[in-house]
């Protein structure tokens, strides 16, 4: 019954609206018994029955499935039922409003999460790009040491041109063991008393030797460029090092490097070393050029047996393709000569590097 009343009210309302539409400015339209709002209507399952009743009376065609939002008219016969309908409609509206609100909130959360994800991805990408840029940025440091932050383990990080110090597979020094004993070619020394200059370069005492001092091995000749000292010896022979070593650096006409190592043990005073010590520069990085001559032959042992292998410079830039010759017989230096150097450089030796299966040959 209440549905019927509701629909009748609805029909009246619609009739009023229709009259108003057809003649908006003429006779005043019939005042609807109730305000009707389409948004307030809802489909009702019982509408078919109601529709049949309405059609039977031949009244204004209505949309029986629509239940209007009725405010009880003054003449409404069943105010209690209308109130109930109104409550039902209000509840539906509130539910619809709440659902819309929830959907809005969910959409906002999804959008916020998407924005946060996008921002995090952008940040990660930026950080990765910065890391790559930092890694690719050429490094051009020049300061290096034998210990600490600038020590051998970090040489390759100081300067991009020193990469071989960590990536090289033929680095020096190495522990000389398991050498192949063969008849090695004899080394011919053609050294002469020569002019020289000295420098304390911050890593060692280096003696630059005047030209014309040659070492020949096989069919290759190398000219002596300079010699310098390490403490302790960088080379090991079957795991054993000595207190010091002299490296004689040679260069061939084609630019190939050969370093001859002469190990130093405690014993008699060495005349070559004494000449060098007598002329030490007073300040680092200052070259002194004494007016006397120096004989490099005084730095060579009597016996000429040796080890040989392919290695590298033992300091930055750790250049490879260096031919090494390590004399088997050590030379001697006095305790006083050793002590003097240790005051300047107590430790200036690179640790032993992996031999990586390199061939080591040694004199029979
Ligand atoms: Zn050296």
Boltz pocket constraint, residues with backbone or C-beta under 6 A from the ligand:
constraints:
  - pocket:
      binder: B
      contacts: [[A, 228], [A, 229], [A, 230], [A, 247], [A, 314]]
      max_distance: 6.0
